[in-house]
Amino acid sequence: MKLSWRRVGASLLVTVMGAAGLVAAGPDEQVRTEGGGLVTTWGAADDIAGGTLSDMTVRNILRTSVGGKDLRIRISNANGDQPLVSDSVYVGRHDSGASVVPGSSRRLTFGGSTTVTIPPGAMAISDPLPGTVPALTSLTVSLHVVGSTGVITAHNRAMQHSYKSTSGDHAADESSTAYQTESSAWFFLNAAIVEATRDVATVATLGDSITSSVGTTIDTNRRWPDILAARYAQLPDPARLAISNEGISGNRVLGGIAKAGSAGPSALARLDKDVLTKPGVRTVLVLEGINDIYAGASTEQLIAGYRQLIARVHASGRCIVGGTLTPMGSSFVYTPEKEAIRQAVNTFIRSSGEFDGYVDFDAATRDPANPSRLAPAYDGGDGLHPNDAGNKAMGEAPDLDTLRCN
């Protein structure tokens, strides 16, 4: 089953990010957002990083999917055990490494204040930053931690370096001098939100390490959701969709709880927080289940989990599209019995009609000579995680109409 939508002609988004900041100047370069709404142009799911942070600044790097105006940043202390306090949060255009394009850094406020205190289990959204932000643009979000964090809410295995500073507030620094430590996690960063054109919405990709795209080249934005975002960026304004990547490495549909170094809470447990509360989400694309099969879930149990995801997404007034599970035949997960479960689950996704459509990631990545395995050109080395080429094939697999929920 495939969803359909109207193609409406409109001008392409043409903006520039000047040295003076994130704002695009000139009347012909403004993002057209009349009658628009808030959408999540970038997102990440909350997990837990080990250790604590104390009186230092973290610099995260994100890449927008669609452009828009009035940027807002959502900061999360969802898994924290004490208040998260920051007195300095800046956003700028990413240059290279930990450096910011000179003159592009701007301070965020929260309810008019430069200081924000986020209780354990809560999030905070910044005030809108006036001006426009282009599509497919890398931004820095730098946050100074006051005192000690306790448990750190973070997104592990981000396939993007972030940076920790030496002691003190270095959020406004545009040079990389103070940022001496690399990390592979996004710290406290949950979403980037913009006001986009009226017909633009967000697709949330709910998944595990294959959606987080473990196995791709770090700092290159070669995750399959990034490839999908780039495809939508080529379309006229009203036909575009934003992409919010809600994968967590090791995640399962049915099991898992949040703890340091964990695979995050299950998809069923985190659906509301990580997906349905993200502004503008219209479609959920779920690619998850390999870790459930590895953990011993049966076909019936996994399908029951999918049916709960379907029911809850539909009850929220949104669409849900299923992604077939990619091959695992030469990985540590594989046994003939587990492969039979994968095949049965994929048959359900393709033919049950319970999802609002499906994307055949299995067909896009399998070896024609041995369909239980990834194609050799797509194998990241462990028989389970697709490499850059495999992620490109996955990002090109969705029919763009299928993800447009009417």
KEKE-3310 file (N, C-alpha, C; in steps of 0.2 Angstrom, whole numbers, plus 5000, padded with zeros to 4 digits):
npx = (5004:5003:5005:4998:5000:4998:5007:5013:5018:5031:5043:5060:5069:5081:5093:5106:5119:5125:5141:5138:5129:5115:5106:5097:5099:5090:5076:5073:5078:5072:5065:5050:5037:5024:5009:5014:5020:5028:5041:5052:5068:5079:5083:5086:5087:5085:5097:5108:5124:5140:5148:5150:5148:5156:5156:5159:5160:5150:5150:5140:5136:5125:5115:5104:5089:5077:5075:5071:5063:5066:5073:5073:5079:5079:5082:5087:5085:5080:5084:5091:5096:5096:5094:5098:5108:5111:5120:5123:5120:5124:5121:5128:5136:5143:5161:5174:5180:5180:5177:5168:5160:5167:5159:5146:5140:5127:5117:5106:5090:5079:5063:5066:5077:5094:5099:5095:5086:5083:5073:5075:5070:5064:5062:5068:5063:5071:5069:5062:5075:5077:5076:5082:5086:5096:5092:5100:5112:5126:5126:5132:5129:5132:5134:5135:5139:5133:5140:5138:5133:5127:5119:5120:5110:5111:5115:5121:5134:5134:5139:5145:5156:5157:5161:5171:5175:5189:5189:5175:5165:5164:5155:5152:5164:5172:5182:5192:5200:5198:5192:5196:5193:5187:5171:5159:5146:5130:5127:5114:5106:5092:5082:5081:5071:5061:5051:5042:5037:5020:5016:5025:5031:5037:5046:5049:5062:5061:5071:5085:5103:5105:5098:5103:5114:5127:5143:5144:5154:5162:5157:5153:5139:5133:5123:5108:5096:5100:5104:5091:5085:5092:5087:5074:5077:5079:5067:5053:5048:5034:5034:5043:5050:5055:5068:5069:5080:5078:5085:5092:5107:5107:5094:5077:5061:5053:5059:5071:5079:5082:5099:5116:5126:5117:5105:5095:5077:5064:5057:5043:5042:5048:5041:5032:5039:5051:5047:5032:5031:5039:5039:5029:5029:5023:5023:5029:5043:5047:5060:5065:5069:5078:5086:5077:5074:5087:5087:5078:5065:5049:5041:5027:5027:5035:5027:5016:5021:5024:5010:5005:5013:5008:4994:4995:5002:4992:4982:4986:4984:4993:5003:5010:5024:5031:5048:5056:5066:5084:5096:5105:5113:5127:5131:5134:5121:5114:5105:5098:5085:5082:5083:5072:5062:5065:5062:5048:5043:5046:5038:5025:5026:5027:5015:5004:4996:4993:5002:5004:5010:5026:5044:5056:5069:5076:5076:5083:5096:5101:5111:5110:5114:5114:5101:5100:5110:5119:5123:5139:5146:5139:5141:5146:5156:5153:5143:5131:5128:5126:5137:5144:5140:5130:5121:5118:5111:5100:5095:5090:5080:5066:5051:5047:5034:5028:5030:5023:5011:4994)
npy = (4994:5011:5028:5043:5060:5077:5086:5102:5116:5127:5139:5136:5133:5146:5151:5160:5159:5171:5179:5187:5180:5168:5172:5175:5187:5199:5201:5191:5180:5175:5162:5155:5155:5158:5154:5143:5130:5123:5112:5098:5099:5093:5079:5069:5054:5051:5045:5038:5043:5038:5043:5060:5078:5093:5110:5114:5116:5109:5106:5103:5096:5097:5093:5102:5097:5101:5119:5134:5146:5156:5148:5135:5127:5111:5105:5092:5084:5072:5059:5062:5064:5074:5092:5100:5113:5128:5142:5148:5146:5144:5146:5142:5143:5129:5127:5119:5104:5108:5121:5137:5146:5162:5176:5170:5166:5165:5170:5159:5161:5157:5158:5172:5173:5170:5160:5143:5131:5114:5102:5085:5073:5081:5093:5107:5121:5132:5150:5157:5160:5174:5175:5166:5149:5138:5123:5107:5111:5113:5115:5122:5119:5125:5122:5128:5120:5122:5119:5102:5088:5076:5061:5059:5065:5059:5056:5041:5035:5043:5045:5056:5068:5077:5089:5092:5105:5113:5118:5129:5143:5142:5144:5154:5155:5155:5149:5134:5132:5130:5118:5103:5089:5075:5068:5054:5056:5065:5078:5081:5087:5087:5091:5101:5114:5122:5135:5131:5130:5129:5116:5107:5094:5082:5067:5054:5043:5029:5018:5006:5003:5002:5012:5023:5022:5016:5011:5019:5032:5043:5059:5063:5063:5052:5043:5033:5040:5053:5053:5051:5064:5072:5069:5074:5087:5091:5093:5104:5117:5114:5100:5095:5085:5085:5077:5067:5059:5045:5034:5022:5014:4997:4996:4990:4984:4978:4977:4983:4995:5012:5015:5018:5017:5009:5002:5010:5014:5004:5004:5004:5010:5022:5029:5040:5051:5052:5053:5056:5068:5077:5092:5094:5081:5069:5057:5041:5031:5015:5005:4992:4978:4968:4967:4962:4949:4944:4944:4934:4935:4930:4927:4930:4938:4949:4954:4958:4968:4977:4980:4987:4998:5003:5005:5015:5026:5028:5032:5044:5052:5051:5044:5028:5019:5004:4997:4984:4971:4972:4961:4948:4938:4934:4938:4939:4937:4928:4913:4898:4897:4910:4918:4913:4919:4932:4933:4929:4940:4951:4947:4950:4964:4968:4963:4963:4974:4982:4992:5009:5009:5003:5001:4993:4989:4977:4971:4981:4980:4967:4952:4946:4933:4927:4929:4930:4937:4953:4962:4960:4973:4981:4978:4982:4976:4968:4960:4964:4978:4990:4998:5014:5014:5005:5012:5022:5015:5012:5024:5028:5020:5022:5026:5042:5047:5038:5041:5053:5058:5059)
npz = (5000:4996:5000:4994:4987:4984:4971:4972:4964:4968:4973:4975:4990:4993:5002:5011:5023:5031:5036:5047:5054:5057:5049:5034:5022:5012:5001:4991:4996:5006:5017:5012:5022:5025:5033:5038:5049:5064:5063:5065:5061:5063:5074:5088:5098:5115:5126:5138:5144:5150:5166:5172:5169:5173:5176:5162:5144:5132:5115:5102:5086:5073:5058:5048:5040:5032:5027:5036:5047:5062:5072:5085:5099:5106:5122:5132:5148:5151:5155:5167:5184:5192:5193:5177:5174:5164:5159:5148:5131:5115:5097:5081:5064:5058:5056:5055:5063:5080:5078:5074:5061:5059:5067:5066:5077:5089:5103:5113:5121:5135:5138:5139:5147:5149:5156:5160:5169:5170:5176:5182:5171:5162:5148:5139:5128:5118:5116:5100:5087:5079:5061:5046:5042:5032:5022:5025:5032:5043:5060:5075:5092:5107:5124:5141:5156:5172:5187:5192:5182:5186:5181:5163:5150:5134:5117:5111:5100:5089:5076:5073:5078:5094:5105:5120:5132:5140:5158:5162:5154:5138:5128:5119:5112:5096:5091:5091:5101:5115:5116:5119:5119:5111:5107:5104:5106:5106:5117:5128:5118:5109:5099:5084:5079:5067:5059:5045:5028:5023:5019:5023:5033:5046:5045:5056:5059:5067:5075:5077:5078:5065:5059:5066:5060:5062:5057:5046:5039:5051:5054:5042:5038:5031:5035:5032:5034:5032:5018:5013:5017:5010:4997:4998:4999:4986:4981:4976:4987:4994:4993:5001:5014:5031:5041:5055:5065:5074:5079:5090:5095:5097:5101:5105:5099:5109:5122:5135:5145:5151:5154:5159:5145:5139:5128:5127:5131:5126:5110:5111:5123:5122:5112:5113:5119:5111:5098:5095:5102:5095:5086:5072:5067:5055:5050:5054:5052:5054:5058:5064:5075:5073:5084:5094:5089:5090:5104:5107:5104:5097:5081:5083:5095:5091:5080:5087:5095:5084:5081:5091:5091:5078:5082:5092:5085:5075:5083:5087:5076:5065:5052:5049:5043:5038:5039:5030:5038:5037:5029:5039:5038:5038:5050:5069:5074:5066:5065:5057:5062:5068:5056:5049:5057:5054:5040:5041:5048:5039:5029:5035:5036:5023:5017:5025:5026:5037:5041:5035:5023:5016:5016:5007:5013:5015:5002:4995:5000:5000:4996:4980:4976:4988:4997:5011:5016:5018:5003:4996:4993:5001:5014:5030:5037:5048:5044:5047:5049:5037:5026:5020:5007:5007:5016:5007:4997:5005:5009:4997:4994:4999:4991:4988:4989:4997:5010:5013:5022:5020)
capx = (5000:5007:5001:4998:5000:4998:5013:5012:5024:5033:5050:5065:5072:5087:5096:5113:5121:5130:5146:5135:5125:5112:5100:5098:5097:5088:5070:5073:5082:5069:5061:5043:5034:5017:5004:5018:5020:5034:5044:5058:5072:5084:5082:5090:5083:5088:5100:5112:5131:5143:5151:5147:5151:5156:5158:5163:5155:5149:5149:5137:5136:5120:5114:5097:5086:5074:5076:5065:5065:5064:5076:5072:5083:5076:5088:5084:5087:5075:5087:5095:5094:5096:5093:5103:5108:5116:5119:5126:5119:5125:5121:5132:5137:5149:5166:5177:5182:5176:5177:5162:5161:5167:5153:5139:5137:5121:5115:5099:5087:5074:5058:5069:5083:5100:5100:5089:5086:5079:5072:5076:5065:5061:5066:5067:5064:5073:5065:5064:5080:5074:5080:5081:5092:5095:5092:5106:5117:5128:5126:5135:5125:5137:5130:5139:5136:5134:5140:5139:5127:5124:5118:5120:5106:5115:5114:5128:5136:5130:5142:5147:5160:5155:5168:5171:5180:5192:5184:5173:5160:5167:5150:5153:5170:5171:5188:5192:5206:5196:5188:5202:5191:5182:5166:5155:5139:5127:5125:5108:5103:5086:5079:5081:5064:5060:5045:5043:5031:5013:5015:5031:5031:5043:5046:5053:5064:5062:5075:5091:5109:5105:5095:5108:5119:5133:5146:5146:5160:5160:5157:5151:5132:5131:5117:5103:5091:5103:5103:5084:5084:5095:5083:5068:5079:5079:5060:5050:5046:5028:5035:5049:5049:5060:5069:5072:5083:5076:5088:5097:5111:5105:5087:5073:5054:5049:5063:5076:5077:5088:5104:5122:5129:5112:5102:5089:5071:5061:5053:5036:5042:5050:5038:5029:5044:5056:5044:5026:5031:5043:5035:5028:5030:5017:5024:5034:5045:5050:5065:5067:5067:5084:5089:5072:5076:5093:5086:5074:5058:5046:5037:5021:5029:5037:5021:5011:5024:5022:5003:5005:5016:5003:4988:4997:5003:4986:4978:4989:4982:4998:5004:5016:5027:5036:5054:5058:5073:5089:5099:5109:5115:5134:5133:5133:5114:5111:5104:5092:5079:5081:5082:5065:5058:5066:5058:5041:5041:5046:5031:5020:5027:5025:5008:4998:4991:4992:5006:5001:5015:5032:5050:5059:5076:5079:5077:5088:5103:5103:5115:5105:5116:5112:5097:5100:5116:5120:5127:5146:5147:5136:5143:5151:5162:5151:5137:5124:5128:5128:5143:5142:5137:5124:5116:5116:5105:5094:5092:5087:5075:5059:5047:5046:5027:5025:5031:5019:5004:4988)
capy = (5000:5017:5034:5048:5067:5082:5090:5109:5120:5132:5141:5132:5137:5148:5156:5160:5160:5176:5179:5191:5176:5163:5176:5176:5193:5200:5199:5186:5174:5173:5156:5156:5151:5160:5149:5137:5128:5121:5106:5096:5098:5088:5076:5063:5050:5052:5039:5040:5043:5037:5049:5067:5084:5098:5117:5114:5117:5104:5108:5098:5098:5094:5095:5102:5093:5107:5125:5137:5152:5156:5142:5134:5121:5108:5102:5087:5081:5067:5054:5065:5062:5081:5098:5102:5121:5131:5149:5150:5142:5148:5142:5145:5139:5124:5127:5112:5102:5111:5129:5140:5151:5168:5180:5167:5163:5169:5167:5157:5162:5153:5162:5178:5172:5167:5154:5138:5125:5109:5097:5078:5070:5086:5096:5114:5123:5139:5155:5157:5164:5177:5174:5159:5144:5134:5116:5104:5115:5110:5120:5120:5121:5125:5123:5128:5116:5125:5114:5095:5086:5069:5057:5063:5063:5060:5051:5038:5032:5048:5045:5063:5070:5083:5092:5095:5110:5114:5121:5136:5144:5143:5143:5159:5155:5153:5145:5127:5131:5127:5111:5098:5082:5073:5063:5052:5057:5072:5079:5085:5090:5083:5093:5108:5116:5128:5136:5129:5131:5126:5109:5103:5090:5079:5060:5052:5037:5025:5012:5004:5005:5003:5019:5027:5021:5013:5008:5024:5036:5048:5067:5064:5063:5047:5039:5033:5046:5059:5052:5053:5071:5076:5068:5078:5094:5093:5094:5111:5118:5111:5093:5093:5083:5085:5070:5067:5052:5043:5027:5021:5008:4991:4997:4984:4986:4976:4977:4988:5001:5017:5015:5020:5012:5004:5002:5015:5011:5000:5008:5005:5014:5029:5032:5047:5056:5053:5054:5060:5075:5081:5096:5093:5074:5067:5050:5037:5026:5011:4999:4989:4971:4963:4965:4958:4943:4941:4943:4928:4936:4926:4931:4933:4943:4955:4957:4961:4975:4982:4982:4992:5005:5005:5008:5021:5031:5030:5035:5051:5055:5051:5038:5024:5015:4999:4995:4977:4970:4970:4954:4947:4931:4933:4941:4935:4936:4923:4906:4897:4899:4917:4920:4911:4924:4939:4932:4930:4947:4955:4945:4954:4971:4969:4960:4963:4980:4985:4998:5013:5008:5000:5002:4987:4989:4971:4970:4986:4978:4959:4949:4942:4927:4924:4934:4930:4941:4959:4962:4962:4980:4985:4975:4986:4972:4963:4956:4967:4985:4993:5003:5020:5012:5002:5017:5026:5011:5012:5031:5029:5014:5024:5030:5048:5048:5034:5045:5059:5056:5063)
capz = (5000:4996:5001:4988:4989:4978:4970:4971:4962:4972:4972:4979:4995:4992:5007:5013:5030:5031:5041:5053:5058:5054:5045:5027:5020:5005:5000:4987:4999:5012:5016:5012:5028:5026:5034:5040:5056:5067:5061:5068:5055:5066:5080:5091:5103:5122:5130:5144:5143:5157:5169:5173:5167:5178:5174:5156:5139:5126:5108:5098:5079:5069:5051:5046:5034:5029:5030:5039:5051:5069:5075:5092:5101:5112:5126:5136:5154:5152:5159:5172:5191:5196:5188:5173:5174:5159:5159:5141:5125:5108:5091:5075:5059:5059:5051:5054:5069:5085:5076:5072:5056:5063:5066:5065:5084:5092:5110:5114:5128:5137:5142:5139:5151:5146:5161:5160:5174:5167:5181:5180:5167:5158:5142:5138:5121:5118:5112:5093:5085:5072:5055:5043:5042:5026:5022:5024:5035:5049:5065:5082:5098:5113:5131:5147:5161:5178:5192:5190:5179:5188:5175:5157:5145:5128:5111:5110:5094:5085:5070:5073:5084:5097:5109:5127:5133:5147:5162:5161:5149:5131:5123:5114:5108:5089:5089:5094:5106:5122:5115:5119:5120:5106:5109:5099:5108:5107:5124:5130:5112:5107:5092:5081:5076:5063:5056:5038:5024:5026:5017:5025:5039:5048:5045:5061:5058:5073:5074:5081:5076:5058:5058:5069:5054:5064:5052:5041:5041:5055:5052:5034:5036:5026:5037:5027:5035:5029:5011:5012:5018:5004:4991:4999:4998:4979:4978:4977:4994:4997:4993:5005:5021:5036:5044:5062:5066:5081:5081:5096:5094:5101:5103:5103:5100:5115:5128:5136:5149:5150:5159:5156:5140:5137:5121:5128:5132:5120:5105:5114:5129:5120:5106:5114:5120:5106:5091:5095:5105:5091:5082:5065:5065:5052:5048:5058:5048:5059:5055:5071:5076:5073:5091:5097:5086:5093:5111:5108:5103:5092:5076:5086:5099:5087:5076:5092:5096:5079:5081:5096:5088:5073:5085:5095:5080:5072:5088:5087:5070:5061:5048:5051:5038:5040:5035:5031:5042:5033:5030:5044:5037:5040:5057:5075:5075:5062:5065:5053:5066:5068:5049:5048:5060:5050:5034:5043:5050:5033:5025:5038:5034:5016:5014:5030:5025:5043:5040:5030:5018:5018:5012:5007:5015:5014:4995:4993:5003:5001:4990:4975:4976:4995:5000:5019:5018:5014:4997:4999:4992:5006:5021:5034:5040:5053:5041:5050:5048:5031:5026:5017:5001:5009:5018:5001:4994:5010:5008:4990:4993:5000:4987:4992:4990:5002:5017:5013:5025:5019)
cpx = (5004:5002:5002:4998:5000:5005:5011:5018:5025:5041:5054:5068:5079:5089:5103:5114:5127:5135:5143:5131:5121:5106:5101:5095:5094:5081:5069:5075:5078:5065:5054:5039:5027:5012:5007:5017:5027:5035:5050:5063:5078:5082:5086:5086:5088:5091:5104:5120:5134:5146:5147:5151:5151:5159:5163:5157:5156:5147:5146:5136:5130:5119:5107:5095:5082:5076:5070:5067:5063:5067:5075:5076:5080:5082:5084:5088:5083:5078:5091:5092:5095:5095:5099:5103:5113:5114:5121:5125:5120:5124:5125:5132:5143:5154:5170:5179:5177:5175:5170:5164:5161:5161:5146:5136:5132:5119:5108:5097:5081:5069:5061:5075:5088:5102:5094:5091:5081:5079:5074:5070:5062:5065:5064:5068:5066:5068:5067:5070:5078:5079:5079:5088:5091:5094:5099:5113:5119:5129:5130:5130:5130:5133:5135:5136:5138:5134:5141:5132:5123:5124:5117:5115:5110:5112:5120:5128:5132:5133:5144:5151:5157:5162:5166:5176:5184:5187:5182:5168:5164:5161:5150:5159:5169:5177:5187:5197:5204:5193:5194:5200:5186:5177:5162:5148:5137:5125:5119:5104:5098:5083:5081:5075:5064:5053:5046:5037:5026:5013:5020:5030:5037:5042:5051:5055:5066:5066:5081:5098:5110:5102:5100:5114:5126:5136:5147:5152:5158:5161:5156:5144:5130:5126:5112:5097:5094:5103:5095:5082:5087:5091:5077:5071:5079:5073:5058:5048:5040:5029:5040:5046:5055:5061:5072:5074:5082:5079:5092:5100:5109:5098:5083:5065:5051:5053:5068:5074:5083:5092:5111:5125:5123:5110:5095:5083:5068:5058:5046:5036:5044:5046:5035:5034:5049:5053:5037:5026:5036:5039:5035:5028:5023:5017:5030:5036:5049:5054:5068:5065:5072:5086:5084:5073:5082:5092:5081:5067:5055:5043:5031:5022:5031:5031:5017:5014:5023:5015:5002:5007:5011:4997:4990:4998:4997:4982:4980:4987:4988:4998:5010:5018:5032:5042:5055:5065:5078:5093:5104:5113:5123:5136:5132:5126:5111:5111:5099:5086:5077:5080:5075:5061:5059:5062:5050:5039:5041:5040:5026:5020:5025:5018:5002:4993:4990:4996:5003:5006:5021:5037:5054:5066:5079:5081:5083:5095:5105:5107:5110:5107:5115:5108:5097:5106:5116:5124:5134:5148:5144:5137:5148:5156:5159:5145:5131:5123:5130:5133:5140:5138:5130:5119:5114:5110:5099:5091:5088:5081:5068:5057:5045:5038:5024:5026:5027:5012:4999:4983)
cpy = (5006:5023:5039:5055:5071:5085:5097:5113:5126:5134:5137:5137:5139:5153:5155:5161:5165:5176:5183:5186:5171:5166:5176:5183:5194:5197:5193:5179:5172:5166:5158:5152:5154:5154:5143:5135:5125:5114:5104:5095:5094:5085:5070:5060:5051:5045:5041:5038:5042:5043:5055:5072:5089:5105:5116:5115:5111:5108:5103:5100:5094:5097:5096:5098:5098:5113:5128:5144:5151:5149:5141:5127:5118:5104:5098:5085:5075:5061:5056:5063:5069:5086:5099:5110:5123:5138:5152:5145:5146:5143:5146:5141:5135:5126:5121:5111:5105:5119:5131:5145:5158:5173:5177:5165:5168:5166:5165:5160:5158:5157:5169:5178:5168:5161:5150:5133:5120:5103:5090:5076:5075:5089:5103:5116:5131:5144:5155:5162:5168:5176:5167:5155:5139:5127:5113:5108:5113:5116:5118:5123:5119:5127:5123:5125:5120:5120:5107:5093:5080:5065:5061:5060:5064:5055:5048:5036:5037:5048:5052:5065:5077:5084:5094:5100:5109:5117:5128:5137:5146:5143:5148:5159:5152:5149:5138:5126:5128:5120:5106:5091:5081:5068:5060:5052:5064:5073:5084:5088:5085:5085:5100:5109:5122:5129:5136:5131:5127:5118:5104:5100:5086:5071:5058:5045:5033:5019:5011:5007:5006:5009:5024:5027:5020:5009:5013:5028:5042:5055:5068:5064:5058:5042:5039:5038:5052:5059:5054:5060:5074:5075:5073:5085:5096:5094:5102:5111:5114:5103:5091:5090:5083:5078:5071:5060:5050:5036:5028:5014:5003:4991:4991:4987:4984:4977:4982:4993:5006:5016:5017:5015:5007:5005:5007:5011:5009:5006:5009:5010:5021:5032:5039:5052:5057:5054:5058:5067:5080:5085:5094:5086:5071:5060:5047:5031:5021:5005:4997:4982:4966:4962:4961:4951:4940:4940:4937:4929:4932:4930:4934:4939:4950:4958:4961:4968:4980:4984:4987:4999:5007:5008:5014:5027:5033:5034:5043:5055:5055:5044:5034:5019:5010:4998:4988:4977:4968:4964:4954:4940:4929:4936:4937:4934:4930:4916:4904:4899:4906:4920:4918:4917:4931:4938:4932:4937:4952:4953:4949:4961:4972:4968:4961:4968:4984:4992:5002:5013:5004:5002:4996:4987:4983:4970:4975:4984:4971:4957:4945:4935:4923:4929:4935:4935:4948:4958:4964:4969:4984:4983:4980:4983:4967:4959:4959:4974:4987:4998:5010:5019:5009:5007:5021:5022:5012:5019:5032:5024:5017:5028:5036:5049:5044:5037:5051:5057:5061:5061)
cpz = (5000:4997:4995:4991:4983:4977:4968:4969:4967:4971:4977:4984:4993:4997:5008:5020:5030:5037:5048:5057:5054:5049:5038:5025:5013:5004:4996:4990:5005:5011:5017:5017:5029:5027:5036:5047:5058:5065:5064:5062:5057:5072:5082:5097:5110:5124:5136:5142:5150:5160:5171:5170:5172:5176:5168:5151:5134:5120:5103:5090:5076:5062:5050:5041:5030:5031:5033:5043:5058:5073:5082:5093:5107:5116:5131:5142:5156:5156:5165:5179:5195:5191:5184:5172:5169:5159:5153:5136:5119:5102:5085:5070:5059:5054:5050:5061:5074:5083:5073:5066:5060:5061:5066:5072:5087:5099:5110:5121:5129:5141:5143:5144:5148:5150:5160:5165:5171:5173:5178:5176:5162:5152:5143:5131:5122:5114:5105:5092:5079:5067:5052:5043:5036:5027:5022:5026:5041:5054:5071:5087:5104:5119:5136:5152:5168:5183:5189:5187:5182:5181:5169:5152:5138:5123:5109:5103:5088:5077:5068:5079:5087:5102:5116:5128:5139:5151:5160:5155:5143:5126:5117:5110:5101:5087:5093:5099:5113:5122:5114:5118:5115:5109:5104:5101:5107:5114:5125:5124:5109:5101:5090:5077:5073:5061:5048:5034:5025:5025:5020:5032:5040:5047:5051:5060:5065:5072:5079:5078:5068:5055:5061:5064:5057:5059:5046:5044:5045:5052:5045:5033:5031:5029:5032:5028:5032:5021:5009:5012:5012:4998:4992:4998:4991:4977:4980:4985:4997:4997:4997:5012:5025:5039:5051:5064:5073:5082:5087:5095:5099:5103:5101:5103:5106:5122:5129:5140:5149:5156:5156:5152:5138:5130:5121:5129:5126:5116:5108:5120:5127:5114:5107:5115:5114:5099:5092:5098:5101:5086:5075:5062:5062:5051:5052:5053:5053:5056:5062:5072:5076:5080:5095:5095:5090:5101:5112:5106:5097:5087:5079:5090:5096:5083:5081:5094:5091:5079:5086:5094:5083:5077:5088:5090:5077:5076:5089:5081:5065:5057:5051:5045:5040:5036:5036:5034:5037:5034:5036:5044:5038:5046:5063:5077:5072:5065:5060:5056:5066:5061:5047:5051:5056:5044:5036:5044:5044:5029:5028:5036:5027:5014:5019:5029:5031:5044:5035:5023:5020:5013:5013:5007:5013:5006:4992:4995:5002:4995:4986:4975:4983:4998:5008:5021:5014:5008:4999:4998:4998:5014:5025:5038:5045:5050:5044:5048:5041:5031:5022:5011:5002:5012:5012:4998:4999:5009:5002:4989:4994:4993:4990:4993:4996:5009:5018:5016:5024:5024)
residu = (MET:LYS:LEU:SER:TRP:ARG:ARG:VAL:GLY:ALA:SER:LEU:LEU:VAL:THR:VAL:MET:GLY:ALA:ALA:GLY:LEU:VAL:ALA:ALA:GLY:PRO:ASP:GLU:GLN:VAL:ARG:THR:GLU:GLY:GLY:GLY:LEU:VAL:THR:THR:TRP:GLY:ALA:ALA:ASP:ASP:ILE:ALA:GLY:GLY:THR:LEU:SER:ASP:MET:THR:VAL:ARG:ASN:ILE:LEU:ARG:THR:SER:VAL:GLY:GLY:LYS:ASP:LEU:ARG:ILE:ARG:ILE:SER:ASN:ALA:ASN:GLY:ASP:GLN:PRO:LEU:VAL:SER:ASP:SER:VAL:TYR:VAL:GLY:ARG:HIS:ASP:SER:GLY:ALA:SER:VAL:VAL:PRO:GLY:SER:SER:ARG:ARG:LEU:THR:PHE:GLY:GLY:SER:THR:THR:VAL:THR:ILE:PRO:PRO:GLY:ALA:MET:ALA:ILE:SER:ASP:PRO:LEU:PRO:GLY:THR:VAL:PRO:ALA:LEU:THR:SER:LEU:THR:VAL:SER:LEU:HIS:VAL:VAL:GLY:SER:THR:GLY:VAL:ILE:THR:ALA:HIS:ASN:ARG:ALA:MET:GLN:HIS:SER:TYR:LYS:SER:THR:SER:GLY:ASP:HIS:ALA:ALA:ASP:GLU:SER:SER:THR:ALA:TYR:GLN:THR:GLU:SER:SER:ALA:TRP:PHE:PHE:LEU:ASN:ALA:ALA:ILE:VAL:GLU:ALA:THR:ARG:ASP:VAL:ALA:THR:VAL:ALA:THR:LEU:GLY:ASP:SER:ILE:THR:SER:SER:VAL:GLY:THR:THR:ILE:ASP:THR:ASN:ARG:ARG:TRP:PRO:ASP:ILE:LEU:ALA:ALA:ARG:TYR:ALA:GLN:LEU:PRO:ASP:PRO:ALA:ARG:LEU:ALA:ILE:SER:ASN:GLU:GLY:ILE:SER:GLY:ASN:ARG:VAL:LEU:GLY:GLY:ILE:ALA:LYS:ALA:GLY:SER:ALA:GLY:PRO:SER:ALA:LEU:ALA:ARG:LEU:ASP:LYS:ASP:VAL:LEU:THR:LYS:PRO:GLY:VAL:ARG:THR:VAL:LEU:VAL:LEU:GLU:GLY:ILE:ASN:ASP:ILE:TYR:ALA:GLY:ALA:SER:THR:GLU:GLN:LEU:ILE:ALA:GLY:TYR:ARG:GLN:LEU:ILE:ALA:ARG:VAL:HIS:ALA:SER:GLY:ARG:CYS:ILE:VAL:GLY:GLY:THR:LEU:THR:PRO:MET:GLY:SER:SER:PHE:VAL:TYR:THR:PRO:GLU:LYS:GLU:ALA:ILE:ARG:GLN:ALA:VAL:ASN:THR:PHE:ILE:ARG:SER:SER:GLY:GLU:PHE:ASP:GLY:TYR:VAL:ASP:PHE:ASP:ALA:ALA:THR:ARG:ASP:PRO:ALA:ASN:PRO:SER:ARG:LEU:ALA:PRO:ALA:TYR:ASP:GLY:GLY:ASP:GLY:LEU:HIS:PRO:ASN:ASP:ALA:GLY:ASN:LYS:ALA:MET:GLY:GLU:ALA:PRO:ASP:LEU:ASP:THR:LEU:ARG:CYS:ASN)
# end
